[in-house]
Amino acid sequence: MSRSLFYTLLGVLCIKGIFILIDSQPAYFSGDSEAYLATATVRYIPPDRSFLYGLLLRRVAYRTHSLEAMIWMQVLLSAMAAWLLSFALRKIFSAPSWLAAAFGILCSGEPLQLLAERYVLTECCANFLFVLHFVLALLYVKRGKLWALLGTQAIGVVLIGFRISFLPEVLINSVLVPLLSPYAIALLRTAKSKISARQIGLLAAHLSLSLLVSLGLLTEYRHWYGKLRGREPALFYQDGAFLVAAFSPLIEPEDFPVTYKRAAIFGNLRYDPHDISTRPAQHFLDGGL
């Protein structure tokens, strides 16, 4: 670690330390926080969200009998995310030391980040994992190191375990990142007559390993999730219900050819599915789709 990055890290930690000494009170968001706390206390595995945050909450806060322990950990992860911004600017984009340090310091005091650190929600952990995932991808694209590529995919699967909404990005990057590597760029710049089998083989090997790690770990996650829920392997059990609710003004009962499924979905609605203002209710309230 260079001296400038070391001093930036100290500055970020000092700023975070001051803020948490001023306010370390945990905050809650009704519904979401409740589900994660249920995972932490009674090991409830929700069918409609990722579950690793709840298990982490159980290990850090439930066993220490203090939610403040989780807040301190989230502040530390947030500090590392801010420092990784400086690291990326300096080491990947070759920005001046002062500019990289300035952005890291400014990020450490960013209001939404400070807010997320204090909530019993996945945002802070997911933000750190996404930054780490993205920085590893940038390192691979710049330097072509295989460990960075495999780390990108492994962290991506852990990220999905905290927030399922990152699934499309992780799947796309399992293919896109190898295709942006120095090996792929060199292959594009090589005259067709001079392309060697070694160049093609190297790119194919990196692409195959990227997919193998990403899809292999996702498969393991599916089986683990299914085992915890006592159901078939899956990444998410409410994807169909969420899609129906999201597109409710466009969906009619006759779109479901199986009669009993049609009745189960549309039989006891309390909200008009044609009223676009009721979409949140269709998603999250009893009597919705």
Secondary structure, 3 states (H helix, E strand, C coil): CCHHHHHHHHHHHHHHHHHHHHCCCCECCCCHHHHHHHHHHHCCCCCCCCCHHHHHHHHHHHCCCCHHHHHHHHHHHHHHHHHHHHHHHHHHCCCCHHHHHHHHHHHHCCHHHHHHHHECCCHHHHHHHHHHHHHHHHHHHHHCCHHHHHHHHHHHHHHHHHCHHHHHHHHHHHHHHHHCCHHHHHHHHCCHHHCCHHHHHHHHHHHHHHHHHHHHHHHHHHHHHHHHHCCCCCCCCCHHHHHHHHCHHHCCHHHCCCHHHHHHHHCCCCCCCCCHHHHHHHHHCCCCC
